Amino acid sequence: MSMLFTFRRQSASEGDTSRSGHDGGQAKPAGRRFAPAALPLAMAVGIAATLGATQAQAAEYEMAVATLLPENLTNNSIYPALVHFKELVESRTDGEVEISIFAGGQMGSEVETGSQVQSGGRALQSTILTSGAMSSFYPQYQAVTAPFLFDDWRQAWAFFDGEWFAGFMHGAVEQADMRYLGTFDDGGGFVAFTNNERLIKTVEDLEGLNIRTEENPAHVATMQALGASATPLPWGELITALETGLADGQFNAPVINTTYGLDEVTDYTTLTGHVYNSASWVVSEAWFQELPEEYQRVVTNAAREAVTLSHGASAMLATASWQTSCELFSECYIMPTEERQRMAEVARPAWKTWIVDDFGLDAELVDDLLSQVDSLRQSLPEEAYARYGQ
């Protein structure tokens, strides 16, 4: 299979692409200036006039956007989307809104950049927050950590890009002074197990396995419900845990598993998609309200197109990475729909107990979210057949 993307193999100590940036953009040196005094008077006057015109044409509004992902147009789906967003906004506002992209974690961690955006957007107006960081500013976001929430990308995209979720995320304006612009797929969204013991084909195959999870109680509750033991560890300890037997396996997006050499410390991989990783794009509400309405419309519309672009790139990266997984691991397996449903029936009640009783989310909100996804699960295939199959 001809690969559309190439990945630089990195050590696990370098971190998740969803958690830390790589090949971060470097500031470009300023252009060399010439002293008008050293030139003939007429030329000096011309240069002064040009400089004055340039200053007069300076952008009225500046929007700095931060992401942990690297300044690379081929190894991730978010940076190219931000570049497209920049082009759209600057061209459609005739340069009155200037977009600067700070990739590779240049502006700090996700929580640090979120705090800057929340504080009014004086230095940083926008950032990308993965689910854990987003939940620290808007706790209701934990609802989207439900196991086996989506069956495929179409469901996920229709949900995250839909009216119900936009209304749900409006709560971030009230609670965190952040306006939601869209949802990116973090690492391709769906995750795959890797482990050293056996190929996971059924829920029974998880029985007795010790699975490393992120330090996320929702993931711990899900693993325990499925019959596995959960060992919460930071990313930097993952490889050692797998090498020493502290953990038998782990789960991450296929692009993470292949890029960071998880095939070198585990033998088997199964694409279950039991977790869908997402990343929220937010902007300072205070800064957004300073924009004239015509520019607010430009920003929101350009963001929708940028997110759509990112969806396609993310799916392509994930597909290529899964094919690579099947070449690198000893065995690979895609969990059938029927078995995923069995696993969901086991895991979902335990997760719901945790998120309502322990985390404290309103049960009605959780049920409403799950109902919205179930509605899409039913309607999208019917709509596709009605349009293209009849």
N, C-alpha and C positions, 0 to 999 in steps of 0.2 A: 504493500500500500504506500502510495506516495504521500509523504507527510507535508501538510501545509504549514506546519509550525515546527520549529526546532527549539529544544529546551537545553539550557546549560545545566548539567547535573551539578547539584550543590549539596553540601553537607547539611545535615539536619540542624546543626548549630547555627546555621544562617537564618533559620526561622521560616514559618509559613509565608507564602507570598501574600496570604490574606492578612498577615499580622505585621510584616516588616517589608520595607521597600528594598529594591535592588537596583544597582546602576542608576542611582538617583540623579536627577538632572543637576547639572552644575551651572552656576551663574555665568553668563557670557560676559567677556570683558567689554567695557564701554568703548565706543568708537573713539579714535584719536581726534583731538581737537587742534585746530590751527589758530594761531593768534591773529586777529584781523590787523593788529598794529603792524605786522610784518608784511602786509600786502598793500597794494595800491589803494588809495582812498575809495575809488569807485567800487572795487571788489569788496572792500571791508563793509561799505554801506550795503551791498547786496547780501553779504553773509548775515549782517545784523538783521536785515529785513526778513531773511529766510528763518533765522532763529526766532524772531518775534512771531512770525506766522506759525511756526511749529508749536510755540508755547500757547498761542491762541487756540490751536486745534487740539490741545491736550484733552484727554478723555474727561468727561464730566463726572463719570462714576467708574470706580474700580472694583472688580470682583476677583479676589484671590481664592483659589480652590486648592485644598490640600487632599492628598491621597498617599497612602503608604506604598502603593504599587509603583513600580519603576517607570521611568520615562522611556517607554519602549512600546512601539506600535504593533508588535507581533506576539509578545509572550504573555499579554494579559488583555482583558476586554474593556477595562475601565479607562485607562489612559487614552486610547484612541477615541473613545466616546467624548472625553473631555476636550480633546483637540478639535473634534468636529463641532462641539458646542461653542467653543471659542470662535471658530470661523463664522458660524451662523450668527452669533450675537453681535460680534464686532461689525460684520457686514450689514446686518439689518438695522443697526443703530447708527450707521455711518461713523463708527469709531467712538461714539459718545459713551458706550459702556465697554471698558477694556477688561479682558479676562486674562489673568495670570494663573498658570498651573504650577503648583509646587508638589512634585512627585517624590517618591522614594523616602517619605518620612521627613522631609526637610523641615517641616513645621512642628514636628513632635509626634507623640503617640496619638492614637485616635481620641482618647479621653482628653488629652491636652488640646488638640485642635477643636474638639467639640466644645470645650470650655471657652476657647477664644471666640468661637462663633456665637455661643450663647451669651457672652458678655456684651454683645452689641455690634460685633463685626468691625471693630475699628482697624485691626491689622489683618484679620482673616475673616472673610465673609462667608465661606462655604467649605464643607468637608464631606468626606465619605466615611460612614461609620458602619462597621460590621455589627452583627446582631447583639453581641455582648456589650459593646460600647454603646450602641443605640439604647439598649435596655437600661443603662446606667443613667441616661437622661430622661427616658420615657419608658418606665417599667412595663407598661402594657404591651410593649413590643415583644416581651417574652412569649406572648401567645402564639407567635409564628414559629416557635421552636417545637411545636407539636410533631411527634414522630409520624412518618409516613403521610405527611400532609398533602403532598402532590403525587400524582402518577406520572406526569410528564411535564415538559417545559411549557407546553401550551396552557395547561392549567395554571402553572405558577405565574406565567406572564399575564394571563387574563386576570388573575386575582390581584397581583401587585399593581397592575396598570389600570385596575377597575375603579369604579365610583365608590364602592363600599370601602375599599382600603384607603382611598384618598381621604374619605371622611374620618376613618379611624385614625389616620396619621395627623389629622388636623389637631388632635389633642396635643401633639408635640409643640404647636404654637402656644397653647395655653400653659403647658407645664414647663417648657424649656426654651421658649422664645426662638424656636427653630421652625422654619417652614420646610415642608417635605417637597422635594422636586421629583423623586423617583427612586426605584429600587433596582440595583444591579445584582447580578448573580455572582456571589462570592465564590471564586474558584470553579465556576460552572454549576454551582448549586448542589446537585446531588452528590452524596458521598458513597465510598466503597470501603468495605472491611478489608484488612489484610491481617493474616495471622500465620503462625508457625505450626499449628497442630493439624488442621484439616480444612478441606474446602467446605465452606458454609453453603449448604443448599436448602436447608430447612431450619425452622426455629429451634428444633431439637439439637442441631449442630452447634448452637451457641452454648448449650448447657455445659457448665464447668469451665468455660474459657474465661481468662482474666483479661479484660479489655481496657486499655488505656483510654481515658476520655479527657476532653478539656476540663478545666476546673469549673464545670457547669452542672449544677444539681439536676437540671432537666435531663441531661445526657446520662447521668448516674442512675436516675430513676428508670429511664428507658432500658438501660442495659440490665439492671437487676430484674426488671419485669420479664425480660426475654430469657432469663435463666443464666446469664453471665455474671461474673464479678466485675466490678468497675474500680479502676485505679486512676483517680484524677491526678494528672501530672502536667506541669508546664511543657511546652513544646521542646525546650532545650534538653529535657531529660528523656525524651521518647526513645531515641536510638539505644541509649544505654539500657533502658528498661527492657527493650526487646532482645538485646544481645545477652543480658544476664538472666532472662527468664522472669524478671519482676512482672512483666506483662507478656501475654501470649499474642496479643494483637492490638489493633487500633483501627480507627476509621478516619478518612479524610477524602477530599475530592481527588479523583484520579490524577489531575494535573499536579497535585501535591505529592501523591504517592510516587509518581514517576520522576518528577523533577528532583526530589530530595532522596532518592535511592532507597525507598522503603522495600523494594524488591531484594535488596542486599541483606536485609535482616528479617524478612518474612517470605514465606513461600507461596501462599495462596491469597487470592483476592476475589471478592464477590461484590458486584454492584447491586446494592440493596436500595439505595436512595432513601434510607430511613430518616435522614436529616437533610433539609434543604437550607444551605447557607446563603444568606442574603446580606446586602450592604445598602444602607440607606444614604441617599444624597440629600443633604440639608443645607439651608442657607439661613443666615441671620434674618430674623423677622424684622428687626429694627432697620437693617440695611435695605431689605426688600421694600419696606414701606416708604423709604426715601425716594425710590424710583418713581418717575411718572408712570401712569398706568400703561401708556404705550410700550414702555420698556419692560414693565412687569409682564406684559403679554409676550414680548419677544423672548424673555428669559424662560418663562414656563413652557412656551411652545418649542423652543430650541432644546430644552431639557428632555421633552418627550421624544424628540427625534434621536437625541443622543442615546437615551436609554434603549430605544428600539435597535439602534446600531449595535449597542453593546450586547444585547440579547443574542443576536446572530453570531457575533464573534465568540461569545462565551460558549455557546453550544458547539461551535466548531472546535474550539480548544479542548473542550471536555471529550468530544467524540474522538479526536485524534489521540488524546491522552489515554483513553480507555483501550484503544487499539494497541498503543505502546505497552500498556499494562499487560495485555495478553501475550506480548512478545517477551516481556521481562520476567514475569512471575512464572512459577512452575505450572500453575493451573489458574484459570480464570473462569468466572461464571456470572451470568446475569440472572438475578432472582426473578422467577416468573410472577406474573400479576397475582395469581391465586395464592402463592406462598407469602407474598408481601401483604396480602389482605389478612392472612392468618396471623402474621407477626403484628400487624397493626391492631388487630382485635385483642392481642395480649398486652401490647405496649401502651396503647392509647389510654385505657382506664387508669393505669398507674401514673402516667404523666399528668392526667387531669387532676388526680388526687393531689399530686405535688403542687401543681400550679395554683389550685384553688385553696387548699388547706394550708400549705406551707408558704408558698410565695405570696398568696393573698389576692390573686386576681378574681374579679367578679365572675361567677360561674355563667351568668347570662351572657357576658361578653364573649367568653370562650366558646360557648355553644353557638352563638351567632356567627363567630368567625368560622367555625367548623361547618356550619350549615351553608355559608356562602361558598366554601370550597366544594362541598358535596353537590351543590346546585350546578357549579361549573363542570364537575365531573360527569354529570348527567347531560347537561345542555350542549357542551362543546362537540361531542361526537354526533349528536343528533343534528346540530346545525351543519356540520361538515357533510353529513350524508345527504341532508335536504338540499344543500347547495350543489354538491358535486357528484352525488351518487344516484340522483333521480332525474 
